[in-house]
Amino acid sequence: MSKQKLCLNKQYLLLLTKYTAMSKQKLLLNKQYLLLLAQYTAMRKQYLLLLIKLL
């Protein structure tokens, strides 16, 4: 019985570790996405300014 409990604890810890790693990855992806969005916004602003100058 206690051997089974130890196995389950081990599996639980492994899952928790995987979940933590996935959460970190998700945060990094969110950060990258926000950076890309900021770059895109800046480029769009430059493009609009250029258009205004050309008019």
C-alpha positions as CSV (number, residue, x, y, z in Angstrom):
1,M,0.0,0.0,0.0
2,S,2.7,2.5,0.9
3,K,4.7,1.5,-2.2
4,Q,1.7,2.4,-4.3
5,K,1.4,5.7,-2.4
6,L,5.0,6.5,-3.1
7,C,4.5,5.8,-6.8
8,L,1.5,8.1,-6.9
9,N,3.5,10.9,-5.1
10,K,6.3,10.5,-7.6
11,Q,3.9,10.7,-10.5
12,Y,2.2,13.8,-9.0
13,L,5.5,15.5,-8.5
14,L,6.5,14.8,-12.1
15,L,3.2,16.2,-13.3
16,L,3.6,19.3,-11.2
17,T,7.1,19.8,-12.6
18,K,5.8,19.5,-16.1
19,Y,3.0,21.9,-15.4
20,T,5.4,24.4,-13.9
21,A,7.7,24.2,-16.9
22,M,4.7,24.7,-19.2
23,S,3.5,27.7,-17.3
24,K,7.0,29.3,-17.6
25,Q,7.0,28.6,-21.3
26,K,3.5,30.1,-21.6
27,L,4.7,33.3,-19.8
28,L,7.7,33.5,-22.1
29,L,5.5,33.2,-25.2
30,N,3.1,35.9,-23.8
31,K,6.1,38.2,-23.3
32,Q,7.3,37.5,-26.9
33,Y,3.8,38.1,-28.2
34,L,3.6,41.5,-26.4
35,L,7.0,42.5,-27.7
36,L,6.0,41.6,-31.2
37,L,2.7,43.5,-30.8
38,A,4.6,46.6,-29.6
39,Q,7.0,46.4,-32.6
40,Y,4.0,46.0,-35.0
41,T,2.3,49.0,-33.4
42,A,5.5,51.1,-33.7
43,M,5.9,50.1,-37.4
44,R,2.3,50.9,-38.1
45,K,2.7,54.4,-36.5
46,Q,5.8,55.0,-38.7
47,Y,3.9,53.9,-41.8
48,L,1.1,56.2,-41.0
49,L,3.4,59.1,-40.4
50,L,5.1,58.4,-43.7
51,L,1.7,58.4,-45.5
52,I,0.8,61.7,-44.0
53,K,4.2,63.2,-45.1
54,L,3.5,61.9,-48.7
55,L,0.1,63.6,-48.8
